[in-house]
């Protein structure tokens, strides 16, 4: 899993298939989901990245992705295909992730 910051989030989202996990520092559910994602067998051609919303310098991300302001449950996930958001959901679960990814791989 890639930890994304102000300099690399935009390039990441332009990937052919990118799974973005959104969390915050100190979020226990986010840490549990991160641990599960780190053991996930990532399919070929898929990138998985994580943005911590309380990381300084992510103002441009929040402006370019206005839907982020509506998130009320963390962790939150989104699948991007070539820069276009295709699927969003709250919470974790490897089975849920795999089912959603199967639509795009």
N, C-alpha and C positions, 0 to 999 in steps of 0.2 A: 504494500500500500504506500502511496506517495503522500507525504504531508505537503499540502499546497500553501503558498503564501502569495503576497502581492505581486510577485514577479512571474509566477508560473501558472496561475489558475486559468488564465485565458487560453493559453496554448493547450493545456490539459483538456479543456472543454471542447476543443476543436478536433479531438481525436476521433477516429472512426467509431469507437464505442467506449464511452467513459462512464463509470459509476462514481458519482460524487456523494460522499457521506459528509453531512454537515453536523457539527457538534460545537461544544464549548468546553473550555478547560474546567475541570471539576465536576463534569457531568458523569455520574456513575454509569448510567445506561449507555452513554456514548463510549465509555471505556470498555464496557462489556462487549458492545458491538464491534469495536475496533479489534479486540482480542479475537473474536470470531472471524472477522474479515481477514486477519493476518494468517489464519490457518486455512482459509478458503482456497481451493484449487482454481486459480483464475484461468478462465478459458483463453485460448490463444486469441490475440487481437483485442482484448479487453484491458482497459486500464482502470484501476481503482484508486481514488484519491480522497483525501480528507481535508476539509477546511474547518478550522476552529474560528467561529464567528467573533470571538473576543481577541483575536490576534490583531495587533496594530497594523494599519496600512491596508485594510480590506475595504475601504470606502468605495473604490471603483467597482469592486465585485458586487457590493450591495446596490449600487446604482444601476449597473448593467443587468443585474438579476433581481428586479424589483419584487418578485414573488417571495424572495427570502424574508421580507418584512412580515409576511403572513404566517410564517412558521411559528407554531405554538407548542410543538412537541419535538423533543430531541431524543435520540438522533433522528435526522431526516435524510432521505436519500433521493437522488435523481439520476436517471439514465439519460445521457446525451448521445446522440448519433450525429456525427459530423457537425457539432456545434448547436444542434437543435434538441431542445428538451423533449423527451418522448414519454417519460413516466416518472411519477413522484409518489413517495409514500413515507409515512412516519414509522419509526421503530426498526427493529432488527429482524433477524431470521434468515439463515442461509437458504432455506427452502423457498422463502418468498423471493429472495434475490435471484436465485437460479430460475424460478418460474418466469420472472419478469425478463431476465436476460435472454431466455430461450426464444423470445419473440424477435430478437435482433441479431442473434448469432447463427 
